[in-house]
Structures are given as structure tokens and as C-alpha cells.
Amino acid sequence: MRSKHSARGAVIFAAILLAIAPAMLVGPRARAGDANPYLWLAQTHGGKALAWVQAQSGHSDLALESDPTYARERSQILDVLNANTRIPEGRLDQGWVLNFWQSADHVRGIWRRTRIADYAHQTPHWQTLLDVDRLDQELHKDWVWEGADCTPAFDRCLVSLSPGGGDAAETREYDPKTRSFVAGGFALPVAKGGAVYLNPDAVLVATEFGPGTMTPSSYPRIVKLWRRGEPLADAKTVFEAKPDDMAVQPQVFRGPYGSVALITRSPSFFESDYYVVRSDGTTLKVPLPQDAQIQGVTRGQLIATLQDAWTVGGRRIGQGALIAYPVLAFARTGHAQPVSVLYTPGPHATIDEVSAGRDAVYASIYEDVTGSIHAFRPGPAGWRGTRLALPRGGSTAVVATDDWGPQAYFSFESFLAPPSLYAYGGSGSPARIKAQPTVFDAQGITVRQYWATSRDGTKVPYFLVRPKHAKGAIPTILYGYGGFQISLTPWYWNDGQLVDAGQTWLTRGGAIAVANIRGGGEFGPAWHQAALKYHRQRAYDDFEAIAADIERRGLATARQLGIVGASNGGLLVSTVMVERPDLFAAVVCQRPLIDMLRYTHYGAGASWTGEFGDPADPRMAAYLRTYSPFQNVKRGVTYPPILFITETTDDRVTPVFARMMAAKMEAQGHEVLYNEALEGGHGPGSTHLEEAQYWALSYTFFAKKLGLKD
């Protein structure tokens, strides 16, 4: 649900599939909740609602953009986002590196590629494949790049473009060699889902085919085989999920071993069945548990991670394990195959990110929230793992692996060390080939990891980044998420979260705290599961315990501590604001989920019952009511000032929650600012300028409310 860095450790299927329809009208179950006079704001593009949005955003602009610090912050952040010294990370494919790049000269972005050898140079010679800015000018559209699936020959690509940055996208077939769309080629209108090549003249497609073809979560539930030249209406149904399932999704993996076509059926967010598509078009269910998460294919082996322990053939495989299953042999014979275990993490470890290359499986493994890269290779005695030589004390990521060659790229960064890119040729040690220059002077900044004690006695870690010379309490921003098994690991402030905090906050005398609360994935699946459904309050207790610990240590006072979170993190900060307003001086709540009695009726909400529980269940509704911010915010209570930031085109969470909560709090007499951008989808803007505005508003608000001085 988030940016590249913060999605590390997230459910891969969730990252691919969170696409939804426009906000739905409230239904009968929602009316079972509290009376809500603000439901008219759920008409996302309604005239009355947009007039309210315009007035609120104008008030927020007047309060924040008129502050002298706003223009400076926006300019600094934009320079960081547009800097040509950024590392152009990309995807490896048969000797090429493919990259999508946005800058001051390419606001919407360009899709491009260069050879692996040339990529190692400081200034590679890029071949432009698609210029989205030029396309927008030609078509008078505001397309946002969503990705592409290409044939092995790289002569055809299925390009996905979203209007305004939402999750629903248009798919069109593109010829990267002639740099033109294919006349009469595969094309799908704007919708959830999409298509992948089964072979150069056939695709597996999941989209809206008409009435009854979408799930209650607004995802496709049917996969069809569509052959070149035939109408979409004539495509053959390959798989059909149950009407109340969450979604289906086709995937095709390719390499020297051949190809593996899979269909993922997800009854719920954290459950999936996998079906291999055989050469005759039939499907065969792969005998893996529903909690398995597919990570890739190598040498005909399906690579997956387990969320729970699994006993198979009398053998117990531990929770969180990385496994391999011979899927090609299974597809050929129809008989169950032996499962191999590559790695099982310990109690303070987690497998954060996995990518399967031609010769090895690479995993970013974290111990106490610091990362390393491990390579796993099959051999006569089974799989063998090796830790690769990368820097320690920060975050590691598998940037790219090649299905057709030995190459792989890894990255390292920390709160104080800018990203570096390492190339690996399959043997020896990875070599650093690119390094982003420093954005701020880190000599005067220190990082420490502390542990707070939550209400139930659980020890919960957090990072604190602050000036070395600071004495006592200083203005501090506490950031958290705590859901969907997403880990918050150290990053260098230039990727989605608290962008450019080094210049805009730390070097000005402020501090940043990052909370690793339950609900996240920092310590594996068990850390996530500890805050699911009826245990959700644990995440909020953890966050409140960290805030109290910061204040107990004298690092910040309640008048100096601000909190920020986005999406599920927006639910987090609005919940703890309502529960413990005494702990905080300011709240920035970004594109939040807030009304937990109605959340299943907007955006992708129906798909998240595995995380939060279903409010249609009276017992669960009673529990959700105990913490749901919208139901618990009250008149007459002194809450910290709050800034809501969201986007009209967010078709995942939708702006309805921020709108209704802001309207309710304002009517109760609380101090509220509200800002809604017209585009950006479920993210901080579609362009770097929009992202700079988003974060400049946040920092300016915090500086004013927490007393940070220049």
C-alpha cells in the first residue's frame, strides 16, 4: 500500500492487486453504525463535496503556504526528488536494465533502458522507450505510469497507465522498438486487474467483463485466455473464483527453464490458493498452504514464504520459512513433489524481501530491524545459503535479479548513509557501482535504538534520530504504521516516508522517531499476527508506549511531540490521538482509514477484513467501536491540532474518511486543517512537485505546532 521502501516485507500479492472502484454509496450494513451526517462527503466527485474540499484546502493553504518556511521546504524537497544524482534503480532483463525516471525535465516520467555494462558507468546511455510527458501532451491526458509486462523477445509490451494516479489503469499493447502503440493489439479500458503474456499471441486477462465478474472488494474474479485477433468477448474462461472471494490474479514467470503460468485465487487478504496453468489450458491446484506467499520461480522451482508453520509429509516447517516447490514437475506429472526449506528465521529475524534469479534466490533478511543479503543455491545436498558482503547497520534490499543471467543488484542505506547500489555477478563479493551523494551533513546527527514496554509487557523497539549536541527535550516527530506485515526499516529520507527530513527537520534541530510496533513485519509473521483483528489495540498500545517512553527519557515533552502516519498509519495516529491526546502536540494524518464501522463500504475496504475484522459481525463491530476514531472523537475534549492530507483520485482508501473526520472534528470545535490534492492516487502525488508540496505542508505544520525554530 505504500512506497518502494515501506513496501519491503509487505504481501506481494497485496502490492500488485490493491486496485479498486470509485467510492461506493453506503449500504445497509453501514447504516447499522452510528448516525453520520457527513455521508454526503462520500460522493467523491460530487459538486457539493468538491466545493467543501476546495474551501477546506484553501483555508489550509492560507494557514501553511503563507508561512515563509513552506516555500523553502518545498524547494528543498523538490530539489532532492528531482536530483539527477539519484540512483536510477531498474529491472534486469536479458542483459538490459529497465528504469522509469521522473525529474524536472520529465515530470510524468520516461521509461527507458540501457545495457548492463553501460549501466555501471556514471552516465549510462539510456534508450527512451516511452515518454509519458509527450504522450500526455499528444492525448491531452494526465496518465501516470503503472508498469509493463513484455514478451521475452521484447518486441511487445502490455503497458499500464492510470488516469490521475489511481489504481485502476488502462492497458495497451506497445512496440518498444518502434516506440508506438500496436494497431489492433491487446487493449483494455481503465479497470482493476490487467493482463500478462502467456505467449506472444495470447494473454491471461483479469478485468471487469460485465455484471457479476467483480468481487465485493471490487477486484476481478475471472481470468480468461485472450488470443490475438479475437474479440475480448470471445476469450475463454480459464478460472473463476467464488463470488465472495477477494480477487484473482494471473502471473507468468519466464526463464531458461521455460515458463510457469499461475493464477492466484485469494479468498481473503492473507489467504491464497495457487493454480498452475497447464499447456492444454487446464489448471491444477498447487499443494501449498493458503498462507504461502509466492516470491518467484527459478529452475522450475516455485519460491515462497510461509506465514505459519506447516506440517507436510510428517515434517514440520517453521513459521516464516523460505521454501522451494518443484512446480514444473508438479504440472507435468500431477503428483505432489518434495518441499525444500531454504531458511527459517529466528524470533528476532524476518525475511523482508525475496527475488529469484536464474542461478540463485536472494533474500533480504533482518535481525533486530537491520538488514543483510543472503544468496541461496541448490546443490546435491540441498539448498545452501551464503551471507553476502554488504555494509551493516542499515537496510538492505534486493533491487533486481535476472531470470536469464547471473546478475543481481542490491542496495544499502540507513538514516545517515545515502543509498548505494551493489552489482553482483553470481560469485565473489558484490561491488558498489553507484552511490547517491549526501543530502545533509550527518556528522552532527546520531541514531539510537530504544525499547519501550507496552501495556502487556512486550518490548517494542524504536529508532530515534536526533542532533548529537541536543540537550534534553526537543521537537520530535514520531512516525509509525503497524499493519499488513509492513516493516519500517532505516531509510535515507528520499523515498516516500518523511522525505528530506535530514535538511528540513534534523539539521534544524528537530528529532525523528520511527516506531516498530506490532502489526508490522519487523519480527516476522508472528509480530504481524499479534495485532490482528481482536488484538488491534496492541498496535496502538505499542505506539502510545513509545511516545510515553520518549517523554519519560526527557527526549521530548508532550508539547514537542508530533505524530504522522499514512493509510493504515493514518488510522494509527488518529486512533492514538483520540485515546491519548495528552501525549501529543500535533498530528499529521495522511490518506487515512478512520471509520472502522463503515470501512468495508469504500474503496478496497472489503478486502481488509483479514487485517481488521468484518464490522458486519456484531461482535467484531462492538470491538471495532472501542477504538474507531470516527466513533470515539468527542466534543469538549482537548485534542492536539491535526492536519489531514489526502487525494481525490485515491481509489484505494478514498478521501471519504479524511473528509468525514475533518468535518466532524471541525463541527465539534477542534483545531483542524484539511488539504486534498486533485490527483496522486494512494500516494503523495503523481509528480515530484506534488510530493514536495505534500511534505512541505507536513513539515511546516509540525514546525509551527512543535516550536521548531530556524
Residue pairs with C-beta under 8 A, 6 or more apart in sequence:
1 7
1 10
1 14
1 15
1 18
1 484
1 486
1 567
1 568
1 652
1 682
2 10
2 481
2 486
2 496
2 566
2 567
2 683
3 495
3 496
3 497
3 683
4 495
4 496
5 395
5 397
5 489
5 491
5 495
5 496
5 497
6 481
6 486
6 488
6 496
6 497
7 15
7 486
8 352
8 353
8 364
8 395
8 397
8 486
8 487
8 489
9 350
9 352
9 353
9 485
9 486
9 487
9 489
9 520
9 521
9 522
10 484
10 485
10 486
10 521
11 269
11 270
11 293
11 484
11 485
12 293
12 294
12 295
13 249
13 264
13 266
13 272
13 293
13 294
14 269
14 484
16 249
17 219
17 247
17 249
17 266
18 167
18 604
18 607
18 652
18 682
19 166
19 167
19 168
19 169
19 192
19 193
19 218
19 219
19 604
19 651
19 652
20 167
20 168
20 192
20 217
20 218
20 219
20 603
20 604
20 651
20 652
21 168
21 192
21 214
21 218
21 651
22 44
22 45
22 651
23 42
23 43
23 44
23 602
23 603
23 651
23 654
23 656
24 218
24 601
24 602
25 42
26 39
26 42
26 598
26 601
27 601
29 600
29 601
29 615
29 616
30 597
30 598
30 601
32 597
32 621
33 595
33 597
33 598
33 615
33 621
33 631
34 597
34 631
36 595
36 598
36 630
36 660
38 659
38 660
38 663
38 664
39 660
40 46
40 48
40 49
41 49
41 52
41 656
41 659
41 660
41 663
42 49
42 602
42 654
42 656
42 659
42 660
43 49
44 648
44 654
44 655
44 656
45 648
49 659
50 648
52 659
52 663
53 648
53 655
53 659
53 674
53 676
56 662
56 673
56 674
56 675
56 676
57 674
57 675
57 676
59 673
59 674
60 643
60 673
60 674
60 675
60 697
61 675
63 673
64 70
64 643
64 673
64 675
64 697
64 700
64 701
64 704
65 71
65 697
65 700
67 700
67 703
67 704
69 699
69 700
69 703
69 710
70 696
70 697
70 700
71 696
73 500
73 504
73 695
73 696
73 699
73 700
74 692
74 693
74 696
75 692
76 500
76 503
76 504
77 499
77 500
77 504
77 691
77 692
77 695
77 696
78 688
78 689
78 692
80 439
80 494
80 499
80 500
80 503
81 102
81 494
81 499
81 688
81 691
81 692
82 102
82 103
82 104
82 688
84 103
85 436
85 437
86 436
86 494
87 411
87 419
87 420
87 421
87 434
87 435
87 436
88 99
88 101
88 124
89 99
89 399
89 400
89 409
89 411
89 421
90 97
90 98
90 99
90 100
90 113
90 119
90 399
90 400
91 97
91 98
91 99
91 400
92 98
92 116
92 400
92 401
92 402
92 405
92 407
92 408
92 409
93 150
93 154
93 402
93 403
93 404
94 152
94 154
94 402
94 404
94 405
95 115
95 116
95 404
95 405
96 113
96 114
96 115
96 116
96 154
97 113
97 114
97 115
97 116
97 119
97 124
97 400
98 111
98 112
98 113
98 129
99 111
99 112
99 113
99 114
99 126
100 109
100 110
100 111
100 112
100 145
101 109
101 110
101 112
101 126
102 108
102 109
102 687
102 688
103 688
104 688
106 131
106 132
106 133
107 133
107 687
107 688
107 689
108 132
108 133
108 135
108 136
108 142
108 143
108 144
108 145
108 686
108 687
109 132
109 133
109 145
110 128
110 129
110 130
110 131
110 132
110 133
111 128
111 129
111 130
111 132
111 145
111 148
112 126
112 127
112 128
112 129
113 126
113 127
113 129
114 124
114 125
114 126
114 127
116 407
118 124
118 125
119 433
120 423
120 433
122 434
128 179
129 176
129 179
130 159
130 174
130 176
130 179
132 143
132 144
132 145
132 161
135 141
135 143
135 161
136 142
136 143
141 163
142 163
142 164
142 679
142 686
143 161
143 162
143 163
143 170
144 161
144 162
144 163
144 164
144 165
144 679
144 681
144 686
145 160
145 161
145 162
146 160
146 161
146 162
146 169
147 159
147 160
148 157
148 158
148 159
148 160
148 174
149 157
149 158
149 194
149 195
149 196
149 197
149 252
150 156
150 157
150 158
150 176
150 197
151 157
151 197
151 200
152 254
153 200
154 176
154 177
155 175
155 176
155 177
155 200
156 173
156 174
156 175
156 182
156 185
156 197
156 200
157 173
157 174
157 175
157 176
158 171
158 172
158 173
158 174
158 186
158 194
158 195
158 196
158 197
158 203
159 171
159 172
159 173
159 174
160 169
160 170
160 171
160 194
161 169
161 170
161 172
162 168
162 169
162 170
162 190
162 681
163 170
163 190
163 649
164 648
164 649
164 678
164 679
164 680
164 681
164 686
165 647
165 649
165 679
165 680
165 681
165 683
165 685
165 686
166 649
166 650
166 651
166 652
166 681
166 682
167 192
167 604
167 651
167 652
167 681
167 682
168 190
168 191
168 192
168 651
169 190
169 191
169 194
170 187
170 188
170 189
170 190
171 186
171 187
171 188
171 194
171 195
172 181
172 182
172 185
172 186
172 187
172 188
173 181
173 182
173 185
173 186
173 187
174 180
174 181
174 182
174 185
175 181
175 182
184 229
185 228
186 195
186 203
186 226
186 228
188 194
188 195
188 205
188 207
188 232
191 207
191 208
191 220
192 207
192 208
192 214
192 218
192 219
192 220
193 205
193 206
193 207
193 208
193 219
193 220
193 249
194 205
194 206
194 207
195 203
195 204
195 205
195 206
195 207
195 226
195 250
196 203
196 204
196 250
196 251
196 252
197 203
197 252
198 204
198 225
198 252
198 259
198 261
198 277
199 259
201 227
201 228
202 225
202 226
202 227
202 228
203 225
203 226
204 223
204 224
204 225
204 226
204 238
204 250
204 252
204 261
204 263
204 277
205 223
205 224
205 225
205 226
205 232
205 235
205 250
206 220
206 222
206 223
206 224
206 248
206 249
206 250
207 220
208 214
208 220
209 220
209 222
209 224
209 232
212 243
213 220
213 221
213 222
214 220
214 221
215 221
215 241
215 243
215 244
215 245
215 246
215 247
215 606
216 244
216 606
217 246
217 247
217 604
217 605
217 606
217 607
218 603
218 604
218 606
219 246
219 247
219 248
219 604
219 607
220 247
220 248
220 249
221 240
221 241
221 242
221 243
221 245
221 247
221 248
222 237
222 239
222 240
222 241
222 248
223 237
223 238
223 239
223 240
223 248
223 249
223 250
223 263
224 232
224 235
224 236
224 237
224 238
225 235
225 236
225 238
225 281
226 232
226 235
227 235
236 281
238 263
238 277
238 281
238 283
239 248
239 263
239 265
239 275
239 283
241 247
241 248
241 265
242 267
245 265
245 266
245 267
246 266
246 267
246 268
246 269
246 606
246 607
247 265
247 266
247 607
248 263
248 264
248 265
248 266
249 263
249 264
249 266
250 261
250 262
250 263
250 264
250 277
251 261
251 262
251 263
251 264
251 294
252 259
252 260
252 261
252 262
253 259
253 260
253 261
253 262
253 296
253 297
253 403
254 260
254 403
255 297
255 298
255 299
255 358
255 403
255 404
256 358
256 404
257 297
257 298
257 299
257 300
257 328
258 300
258 328
260 276
260 297
260 300
260 302
260 327
260 328
260 331
261 276
261 277
262 274
262 275
262 276
262 277
262 286
262 294
263 274
263 275
263 277
263 283
264 272
264 273
264 274
264 275
264 294
265 272
265 273
265 274
265 275
266 272
266 273
267 273
267 290
268 607
268 609
268 610
269 484
269 607
269 608
269 609
269 610
269 611
270 291
270 307
270 610
270 611
271 290
271 291
271 610
272 290
272 292
272 293
272 294
273 285
273 286
273 290
274 285
274 286
274 288
274 292
274 294
274 302
275 283
275 284
275 285
275 286
276 283
276 284
276 286
276 327
276 330
276 331
277 283
278 284
278 331
284 330
284 331
284 334
286 302
286 325
286 327
286 330
287 330
287 336
288 302
288 304
288 325
289 306
289 308
289 310
291 306
291 307
291 308
292 304
292 305
292 306
292 307
292 310
292 323
293 304
293 305
293 306
293 307
294 302
294 303
294 304
295 303
295 304
295 305
295 322
295 354
295 355
295 356
295 361
296 303
296 354
296 355
296 356
296 361
296 401
297 303
297 327
297 356
298 356
298 357
298 358
298 359
298 360
298 361
298 403
299 358
299 378
300 326
300 327
300 328
300 329
301 324
301 325
301 326
301 327
301 340
301 356
301 378
302 324
302 325
302 326
302 327
303 322
303 323
303 324
303 342
303 354
303 356
303 361
304 322
304 323
304 324
304 325
305 320
305 321
305 322
305 323
305 351
305 354
306 317
306 318
306 319
306 320
306 321
306 323
306 525
307 319
307 320
307 525
307 529
308 319
308 525
309 316
309 317
309 318
309 319
310 316
310 317
310 321
311 317
312 339
313 338
313 339
315 339
317 323
317 339
317 341
317 344
318 344
319 524
319 525
319 526
320 344
320 345
320 350
320 351
320 524
320 525
320 526
321 341
321 342
321 343
321 344
321 345
322 341
322 342
322 343
322 344
322 351
322 354
322 361
322 363
322 376
323 339
323 340
323 341
323 342
324 339
324 340
324 342
324 361
324 378
324 383
325 337
325 339
325 340
326 337
326 338
327 337
329 337
330 336
330 337
340 378
340 382
340 383
341 383
342 361
342 363
342 376
342 383
342 385
343 351
343 363
343 365
343 374
343 376
343 385
345 351
345 365
345 524
346 367
347 523
347 524
347 526
348 367
348 368
348 523
349 365
349 366
349 367
349 523
349 524
350 365
350 366
350 487
350 521
350 522
350 523
350 524
350 527
351 363
351 364
351 365
351 524
352 363
352 364
352 365
352 366
352 371
352 487
352 489
352 521
353 363
353 364
353 397
353 398
354 361
354 362
354 363
354 364
354 398
355 361
355 362
355 398
355 400
355 401
355 408
356 362
356 401
356 403
357 401
357 402
357 403
357 405
357 406
357 407
357 408
358 401
358 402
358 403
358 404
358 405
358 406
359 377
359 406
359 426
360 375
360 376
360 377
360 401
360 408
360 426
361 375
361 376
361 377
361 383
362 373
362 374
362 375
362 376
362 398
362 401
362 408
362 410
363 373
363 374
363 376
363 398
364 371
364 372
364 373
364 396
364 397
364 398
364 410
365 371
365 372
365 373
365 374
366 372
366 487
366 489
366 522
368 449
368 461
369 449
369 461
369 463
369 487
369 489
369 490
369 516
369 522
370 392
370 393
370 394
370 395
370 489
370 490
371 394
371 395
371 396
371 397
371 412
371 489
372 387
372 388
372 390
372 392
372 396
373 387
373 388
373 390
373 396
373 398
373 410
373 430
374 385
374 386
374 387
374 388
375 385
375 386
375 388
376 383
376 384
376 385
376 386
377 383
377 384
377 386
388 410
388 424
388 429
388 430
389 429
389 430
390 396
390 410
390 412
390 422
390 430
391 412
391 417
391 420
393 414
394 412
394 413
394 414
394 415
394 417
394 490
395 412
395 413
395 414
395 489
395 490
395 491
396 410
396 411
396 412
397 410
397 411
398 408
398 409
398 410
399 409
399 410
399 411
399 421
400 408
400 409
401 407
401 408
401 409
402 408
406 425
406 426
406 427
407 423
407 424
407 425
407 426
408 423
408 424
408 426
409 421
409 422
409 423
409 424
410 421
410 422
410 424
410 430
411 419
411 420
411 421
411 422
412 419
412 420
412 422
413 419
413 420
413 490
413 491
413 492
414 447
414 490
414 491
414 492
415 445
415 447
415 463
415 465
415 490
415 491
415 492
415 493
415 512
416 442
416 445
416 447
416 465
416 492
417 442
417 492
418 435
418 436
418 437
418 438
418 439
418 492
418 494
419 435
419 436
419 492
419 494
420 432
420 434
420 435
420 436
421 432
421 433
421 434
421 435
422 430
422 431
422 432
422 433
423 430
423 431
423 433
424 430
424 431
436 492
436 494
439 492
439 493
439 494
439 500
439 502
439 503
440 502
440 503
440 506
440 507
441 507
442 502
444 467
444 468
444 469
444 507
445 465
445 466
445 467
445 468
445 502
445 506
445 507
446 465
446 466
446 467
446 468
447 463
447 464
447 465
447 490
448 463
448 464
449 461
449 462
449 463
449 464
450 461
450 462
450 463
450 464
450 549
450 553
451 459
451 460
451 461
451 462
452 459
452 460
452 461
452 462
452 542
452 545
452 546
452 548
452 549
453 459
453 460
453 545
453 549
454 460
454 518
454 538
454 541
454 542
454 545
455 538
455 541
455 545
456 538
456 541
458 518
458 530
458 538
458 542
460 515
460 516
460 517
460 518
460 542
460 545
460 546
461 516
461 522
462 513
462 514
462 515
462 516
462 546
462 549
463 490
463 513
463 514
463 516
464 476
464 511
464 512
464 513
464 550
464 555
465 506
465 511
465 512
465 513
465 514
466 474
466 476
466 506
466 510
466 511
466 512
466 555
467 474
467 506
467 507
467 509
467 511
470 509
470 511
472 554
472 555
473 554
473 555
473 556
473 557
473 560
474 509
474 510
474 511
474 555
474 556
474 560
475 509
475 510
475 511
475 556
475 560
475 562
475 702
475 703
475 706
475 707
475 708
476 510
476 511
476 512
476 513
476 550
476 555
476 556
476 560
476 561
476 562
476 706
477 498
477 501
477 505
477 510
477 511
477 512
477 513
477 562
477 563
477 564
477 702
477 706
478 513
478 514
478 515
478 543
478 546
478 547
478 550
478 561
478 562
478 563
478 564
479 488
479 497
479 498
479 512
479 513
479 514
479 515
479 563
479 564
479 565
479 569
480 488
480 514
480 515
480 517
480 543
480 546
480 563
480 565
480 569
480 572
480 573
481 488
481 517
481 519
481 520
481 565
481 566
481 567
481 568
481 569
481 572
482 515
482 517
482 518
482 519
482 520
482 531
482 539
482 542
482 543
482 568
482 569
482 572
483 519
483 520
483 528
483 531
483 539
483 568
483 569
483 571
483 572
483 611
484 519
484 528
484 568
484 611
485 520
485 521
485 525
485 527
485 528
486 520
486 521
487 516
487 520
487 521
487 522
488 497
488 514
488 515
488 516
488 520
488 522
489 522
490 514
491 497
492 502
493 499
493 500
493 501
493 502
494 500
496 683
496 684
498 505
498 512
498 564
498 695
499 684
499 691
499 692
499 695
500 695
501 512
501 699
504 695
504 696
504 699
505 512
505 699
505 702
505 708
506 512
508 703
508 708
508 709
508 710
509 708
509 709
510 702
510 706
510 708
511 555
511 556
513 546
513 550
515 542
515 543
515 546
516 522
517 531
517 539
517 542
517 543
517 546
518 527
518 528
518 530
518 531
518 538
518 539
518 542
519 527
519 528
519 530
519 531
519 532
519 536
519 538
519 539
519 568
520 527
520 528
521 527
521 528
530 538
531 538
531 539
531 542
532 610
532 611
533 611
533 612
533 613
533 620
533 623
534 613
534 620
534 623
536 612
536 613
536 623
536 627
537 626
537 627
539 572
540 572
540 575
540 576
540 579
540 627
543 563
543 572
543 576
544 576
544 579
544 580
544 583
547 561
547 563
547 576
547 580
547 583
547 584
548 583
550 556
550 561
551 557
551 558
551 561
551 583
558 582
558 583
558 584
558 585
559 585
559 706
559 707
560 585
560 706
560 707
561 583
561 584
561 585
561 706
562 584
562 585
562 586
562 587
562 588
562 640
562 702
562 705
562 706
563 573
563 576
563 577
563 584
563 586
563 587
563 588
564 573
564 587
564 588
564 589
564 590
564 698
564 702
565 571
565 572
565 573
565 589
565 590
565 592
566 590
566 591
566 592
566 684
567 590
567 591
567 592
567 593
567 652
567 653
567 682
568 593
568 611
569 590
569 592
570 589
570 590
570 591
570 592
570 593
570 594
570 653
570 657
570 658
571 592
571 593
571 594
571 596
571 629
573 587
573 588
573 589
573 592
574 587
574 589
574 592
574 594
574 629
574 642
574 661
575 627
575 628
575 629
576 583
576 584
577 584
577 587
577 589
577 629
577 639
577 640
577 642
578 629
578 632
578 633
578 639
579 627
579 632
581 637
581 638
581 639
581 640
584 640
585 640
585 641
585 705
585 706
586 640
586 641
586 642
586 643
586 701
586 702
586 705
586 706
587 639
587 640
587 641
587 642
587 643
588 642
588 643
588 645
588 698
588 701
588 702
589 642
589 643
589 644
589 645
589 658
589 661
590 644
590 645
590 646
590 684
590 694
590 698
591 645
591 646
591 647
591 650
591 653
591 655
591 658
591 682
592 644
592 646
592 653
592 657
592 658
592 661
593 599
593 605
593 653
593 657
594 628
594 629
594 630
594 657
594 658
594 660
594 661
595 628
595 629
595 630
595 631
595 657
595 660
595 661
596 612
596 615
596 624
596 625
596 627
596 628
596 629
596 630
596 631
597 615
597 621
597 624
597 625
597 628
597 630
597 631
598 615
599 605
599 608
599 612
599 615
599 657
600 606
600 608
600 609
600 614
600 615
600 616
602 653
602 654
602 656
602 657
603 650
603 651
603 652
603 653
603 654
603 656
604 652
604 653
605 653
612 624
613 620
613 623
613 624
614 620
615 621
615 624
625 631
625 632
626 632
629 661
630 657
630 660
630 661
630 664
633 639
633 661
633 664
633 665
633 668
633 670
634 668
635 668
635 669
636 668
639 665
639 670
639 671
640 705
641 671
641 672
641 673
641 701
641 705
642 665
642 670
642 671
642 672
642 673
643 673
643 674
643 675
643 697
643 698
643 701
644 658
644 661
644 662
644 672
644 673
644 674
644 675
645 658
645 675
645 676
645 677
645 694
645 697
645 698
646 655
646 658
646 659
646 675
646 676
646 677
647 655
647 676
647 677
647 678
647 679
647 680
647 681
647 682
647 683
647 685
648 655
648 676
648 677
648 678
648 679
649 678
649 679
649 680
649 681
650 680
650 681
650 682
651 681
651 682
652 681
652 682
653 682
655 676
658 674
658 676
659 674
659 676
662 672
662 674
665 672
666 672
673 701
675 697
677 685
677 690
677 693
677 694
679 685
679 686
679 690
680 686
680 690
680 694
684 690
684 691
684 694
684 695
685 691
685 692
685 693
685 694
702 708
